[in-house]
Amino acid sequence: MTVDDYADYERRVNRQRLSRAGGVWWRQVRPFFHRPLFLFRDHPPEVELPWGARWVGGAQHPVGPETPANSRLPLLVWDPVPGYSLDAERGNVRREIKRGLGRYEIRIVPDAGVLTREGHPLYLEFIERTQYQVNRARVEPAYFAQWSGEVFARPHPRVLGAYHEGRLEAVSITFRVVEVLYYSVYFGGGSALRNCAADAMIHAIKVGAAADPEVRYVFSAVGGMPRGLDFFYLRRGFRYLERPARVRGNALTLSLIRRWKPDWHRKLTNELGGERASGVDSREGGCRPAAGGTTSLWAPDSAERGVHH
């Protein structure tokens, strides 16, 4: 996808609130607070902000290394390694991947009908277990069917399924934006959680990314996910790509946050802070769900983040 394609996907498929200013697509991650939709591109220090960010709230955007920064964006990425194989993983992670691959065949979900018919019960089980809040409208069969149709109506997304004895037990969606492969959606039933479907899925995605010379990063999420779910990815070879960034916006609003919400301000400017990648549903912690962790000023409300969304 181009960034414009990505914006169209997010608006139409995932009903994201986007705006365009200064030639940049912006996502509203909190009321009147924005970030660029595509976080892997530097922006001038005075790039035009959306109206709400300029006059009411604020925005955070990556800047080049030569530009003074007042915050950072820690992006959880995996760097494709040519010739990547299962042998490259650490012993305990390798065992979990083998367990997942021993049970599941990872293959393409053929069409929207299959995703709707077999995926919706998994999604309901996933929501019931995790109490995940974002995109809860998909619990309605008609809405889920519409969403499935919109995903398959576009040429870019790749919908993968973890199949056991011909039965779908987990789903993931990936797509590439410029040089970044987004691990955008994951959901699965309880059996998938117990049997390492997420580990098998990530391994399959790594194999595909390593074989594509145009992929520079596999992107999971902005760091700082609740329940310690960053660790799920760090344990599986992801790392923090620290992007210097600037926080700008309405001076009075930012001053009030600094004075009356110092924890918000600290997260905004110094700590790992975490909004999910687009379209992002939750991803669980594979065979061993993570616990603990922190929340962020920028994070959409969610009971669970991890093997995305």
C-alpha positions as CSV (number, residue, x, y, z in Angstrom):
1,M,0.0,0.0,0.0
2,T,0.9,3.6,-0.3
3,V,0.2,5.8,2.7
4,D,-2.9,7.0,0.9
5,D,-4.1,3.4,0.4
6,Y,-3.5,2.8,4.0
7,A,-5.5,5.8,5.1
8,D,-8.4,4.6,2.8
9,Y,-8.2,1.2,4.4
10,E,-8.3,2.5,7.9
11,R,-11.2,4.9,7.2
12,R,-13.4,2.4,5.3
13,V,-12.5,-0.9,6.8
14,N,-11.7,0.0,10.5
15,R,-13.8,3.2,10.7
16,Q,-10.8,5.1,12.0
17,R,-11.1,8.9,12.5
18,L,-8.4,10.4,10.3
19,S,-7.7,13.9,9.0
20,R,-5.3,15.3,6.6
21,A,-3.1,18.4,7.3
22,G,0.2,19.5,6.0
23,G,0.2,16.7,3.4
24,V,0.1,14.2,6.3
25,W,-2.7,11.7,7.4
26,W,-3.3,12.0,11.1
27,R,-5.0,9.6,13.5
28,Q,-6.9,10.9,16.5
29,V,-5.7,8.6,19.3
30,R,-7.4,10.6,22.0
31,P,-10.0,13.4,21.8
32,F,-8.1,16.3,20.2
33,F,-4.7,14.4,20.3
34,H,-3.2,13.1,17.1
35,R,-0.3,11.2,15.7
36,P,0.6,10.6,12.0
37,L,-1.0,7.5,10.6
38,F,2.4,6.3,9.3
39,L,4.9,6.5,12.1
40,F,8.0,5.5,10.1
41,R,8.5,8.9,8.3
42,D,10.2,12.0,9.7
43,H,8.3,15.3,9.7
44,P,9.5,18.9,9.8
45,P,9.4,20.3,13.3
46,E,6.7,22.8,12.3
47,V,4.6,20.5,10.1
48,E,1.0,21.7,10.0
49,L,-1.2,19.9,12.6
50,P,-4.9,19.0,12.4
51,W,-7.3,21.7,13.6
52,G,-8.1,20.0,16.8
53,A,-4.5,19.6,17.7
54,R,-3.6,23.2,17.0
55,W,-6.4,24.9,18.8
56,V,-7.6,22.5,21.5
57,G,-5.3,19.6,22.1
58,G,-2.0,18.4,20.8
59,A,-0.1,16.0,18.6
60,Q,3.1,13.9,18.6
61,H,5.1,13.3,15.4
62,P,8.5,11.8,14.6
63,V,11.3,14.1,13.6
64,G,14.7,13.7,12.1
65,P,17.8,13.1,14.2
66,E,18.9,16.7,13.6
67,T,15.7,18.2,15.0
68,P,15.4,18.8,18.8
69,A,13.0,16.3,20.3
70,N,10.9,16.5,23.4
71,S,9.5,12.9,23.4
72,R,10.0,9.6,21.8
73,L,8.0,6.9,20.0
74,P,9.2,3.4,20.8
75,L,7.9,1.2,18.0
76,L,7.9,-2.6,18.4
77,V,9.5,-4.0,15.3
78,W,11.2,-7.1,14.0
79,D,14.0,-6.7,11.5
80,P,13.7,-9.3,8.7
81,V,16.8,-11.5,8.6
82,P,17.5,-13.1,5.2
83,G,17.4,-16.8,5.5
84,Y,15.4,-16.7,8.8
85,S,14.4,-20.1,10.0
86,L,13.1,-21.7,13.2
87,D,16.7,-22.4,14.2
88,A,17.2,-18.6,14.7
89,E,14.8,-18.5,17.7
90,R,15.8,-19.0,21.3
91,G,15.2,-22.4,22.8
92,N,12.0,-21.7,24.8
93,V,10.5,-19.7,21.9
94,R,11.5,-22.4,19.4
95,R,9.7,-25.0,21.5
96,E,6.5,-22.9,21.6
97,I,6.6,-22.4,17.8
98,K,7.2,-26.1,17.2
99,R,4.2,-26.8,19.5
100,G,2.1,-24.4,17.4
101,L,3.3,-25.8,14.1
102,G,2.8,-29.3,15.3
103,R,-0.9,-28.6,15.7
104,Y,-1.7,-25.9,13.1
105,E,-1.4,-25.5,9.4
106,I,-0.9,-21.8,8.6
107,R,-2.6,-21.0,5.3
108,I,-4.6,-18.3,3.5
109,V,-8.2,-17.9,4.5
110,P,-9.8,-18.1,1.0
111,D,-12.7,-15.5,1.1
112,A,-14.9,-13.3,3.2
113,G,-17.6,-16.0,3.5
114,V,-15.2,-18.4,5.2
115,L,-13.9,-15.6,7.5
116,T,-17.4,-14.7,8.4
117,R,-18.8,-18.2,8.9
118,E,-15.8,-19.6,10.8
119,G,-14.1,-16.5,12.2
120,H,-17.0,-14.8,13.9
121,P,-17.4,-17.5,16.6
122,L,-13.7,-17.2,17.3
123,Y,-14.0,-13.5,17.6
124,L,-16.9,-13.8,20.0
125,E,-14.9,-16.2,22.1
126,F,-11.9,-13.9,22.0
127,I,-14.0,-10.8,23.1
128,E,-15.6,-12.8,25.9
129,R,-12.2,-14.0,27.2
130,T,-10.3,-10.7,26.8
131,Q,-13.1,-8.1,27.3
132,Y,-11.3,-6.2,24.5
133,Q,-13.1,-2.9,23.8
134,V,-11.9,-1.6,20.5
135,N,-14.1,-2.5,17.5
136,R,-16.6,-4.4,19.7
137,A,-19.2,-3.7,17.1
138,R,-17.8,-6.8,15.3
139,V,-19.6,-8.9,17.8
140,E,-22.7,-8.3,15.7
141,P,-22.9,-10.9,12.9
142,A,-24.0,-8.3,10.3
143,Y,-21.2,-5.9,11.2
144,F,-18.6,-8.7,11.3
145,A,-19.8,-9.9,7.8
146,Q,-19.5,-6.3,6.5
147,W,-16.0,-5.9,7.9
148,S,-14.9,-9.3,6.4
149,G,-16.3,-8.2,3.0
150,E,-14.5,-4.9,3.2
151,V,-11.2,-6.6,4.1
152,F,-11.4,-9.0,1.1
153,A,-12.6,-6.3,-1.3
154,R,-9.1,-4.8,-1.2
155,P,-6.0,-6.3,-2.9
156,H,-3.5,-5.6,-0.2
157,P,-4.4,-7.4,3.1
158,R,-3.3,-11.0,3.6
159,V,-5.6,-13.0,5.8
160,L,-4.0,-16.0,7.4
161,G,-5.7,-18.8,9.3
162,A,-4.4,-21.3,11.8
163,Y,-6.2,-24.6,10.9
164,H,-6.4,-27.7,13.0
165,E,-7.8,-30.8,11.2
166,G,-9.5,-28.4,8.7
167,R,-11.0,-26.2,11.4
168,L,-10.1,-22.6,11.7
169,E,-8.9,-21.7,15.2
170,A,-7.1,-18.3,14.8
171,V,-6.9,-15.5,12.3
172,S,-4.4,-12.8,11.5
173,I,-4.3,-10.0,9.0
174,T,-1.1,-8.4,7.6
175,F,-0.4,-5.8,5.0
176,R,2.6,-3.8,3.8
177,V,2.7,0.0,3.8
178,V,5.7,1.2,1.8
179,E,8.5,-0.8,3.5
180,V,6.7,-1.8,6.7
181,L,4.8,-5.0,7.1
182,Y,1.9,-4.4,9.6
183,Y,0.9,-7.3,11.8
184,S,-2.5,-5.7,12.1
185,V,-5.1,-8.1,13.5
186,Y,-5.1,-11.3,15.5
187,F,-7.9,-13.2,17.2
188,G,-8.4,-16.8,18.2
189,G,-10.3,-19.1,20.5
190,G,-9.2,-20.6,23.7
191,S,-7.7,-23.6,22.0
192,A,-5.5,-21.3,20.0
193,L,-4.3,-19.6,23.1
194,R,-3.5,-23.0,24.8
195,N,-1.7,-24.4,21.8
196,C,0.5,-21.6,20.7
197,A,-1.3,-20.5,17.5
198,A,0.0,-17.0,17.9
199,D,3.6,-18.3,18.0
200,A,3.1,-20.3,14.9
201,M,1.5,-17.3,13.1
202,I,4.3,-14.9,14.0
203,H,6.8,-17.5,12.8
204,A,5.0,-17.8,9.4
205,I,4.8,-14.0,9.1
206,K,8.6,-13.7,9.8
207,V,9.4,-16.3,7.2
208,G,7.3,-14.4,4.6
209,A,8.9,-11.0,5.6
210,A,12.4,-12.4,5.4
211,A,11.8,-13.6,1.9
212,D,10.6,-10.2,0.7
213,P,13.5,-7.8,0.0
214,E,11.1,-4.8,0.1
215,V,10.2,-5.3,3.8
216,R,12.4,-3.4,6.2
217,Y,10.4,-3.9,9.4
218,V,7.6,-6.0,10.7
219,F,5.6,-3.7,13.0
220,S,3.5,-4.8,15.9
221,A,2.5,-1.8,18.0
222,V,3.7,1.3,19.8
223,G,5.5,0.2,23.0
224,G,3.9,0.5,26.4
225,M,1.0,-1.9,26.0
226,P,-0.9,-2.9,29.1
227,R,-0.4,-6.2,31.0
228,G,3.3,-6.3,30.0
229,L,2.4,-7.4,26.5
230,D,5.5,-5.7,25.1
231,F,7.4,-8.6,26.5
232,F,5.5,-11.0,24.4
233,Y,7.1,-9.5,21.3
234,L,10.5,-8.7,22.8
235,R,10.8,-12.3,23.9
236,R,10.1,-13.3,20.2
237,G,12.9,-11.2,18.7
238,F,11.1,-7.8,18.3
239,R,12.9,-4.7,19.5
240,Y,12.1,-1.1,20.3
241,L,12.8,1.2,17.4
242,E,13.1,4.5,19.2
243,R,11.9,7.4,17.1
244,P,12.7,10.9,18.3
245,A,9.5,12.9,18.3
246,R,8.0,16.3,19.1
247,V,4.9,17.0,21.1
248,R,3.1,20.2,20.0
249,G,-0.3,21.8,20.2
250,N,-2.3,24.2,22.2
251,A,0.1,25.7,24.8
252,L,-2.5,26.1,27.5
253,T,-3.7,22.5,27.2
254,L,-0.2,21.1,27.3
255,S,0.7,23.4,30.2
256,L,-2.4,22.2,32.2
257,I,-1.5,18.6,31.5
258,R,2.1,19.2,32.7
259,R,0.8,20.8,35.9
260,W,-2.3,18.8,36.8
261,K,-1.6,15.4,35.1
262,P,2.2,15.0,35.5
263,D,1.8,11.2,35.0
264,W,0.2,11.9,31.6
265,H,2.9,14.4,30.8
266,R,5.7,12.0,31.8
267,K,4.2,9.3,29.6
268,L,3.8,11.7,26.8
269,T,7.4,13.0,26.8
270,N,9.6,10.4,28.3
271,E,8.2,7.0,29.0
272,L,7.2,4.2,26.7
273,G,3.7,5.2,25.5
274,G,1.4,3.0,23.6
275,E,-1.2,3.3,20.9
276,R,-2.0,0.2,18.9
277,A,-1.3,-0.1,15.3
278,S,-4.1,0.6,13.1
279,G,-7.0,-1.6,12.8
280,V,-5.4,-3.1,15.7
281,D,-7.4,-5.6,17.7
282,S,-5.6,-7.4,20.5
283,R,-3.0,-10.1,20.4
284,E,-2.6,-12.4,23.3
285,G,0.6,-13.6,24.8
286,G,0.6,-16.9,23.0
287,C,0.9,-20.0,25.1
288,R,1.7,-18.0,28.2
289,P,-0.4,-14.8,28.5
290,A,1.5,-11.9,30.0
291,A,0.4,-10.0,33.1
292,G,1.1,-6.7,34.7
293,G,2.3,-3.7,32.7
294,T,1.3,-0.1,32.3
295,T,-1.2,1.9,30.4
296,S,-0.6,5.1,28.4
297,L,-2.2,8.4,27.7
298,W,-2.4,7.5,24.1
299,A,-3.6,3.9,24.3
300,P,-7.2,3.2,23.2
301,D,-9.1,1.6,26.1
302,S,-8.5,-2.1,26.1
303,A,-8.4,-4.9,28.6
304,E,-5.8,-6.8,26.6
305,R,-3.2,-6.0,24.0
306,G,-0.8,-8.3,22.5
307,V,-1.0,-10.9,19.9
308,H,-2.2,-8.1,17.8
309,H,-4.9,-6.7,18.0
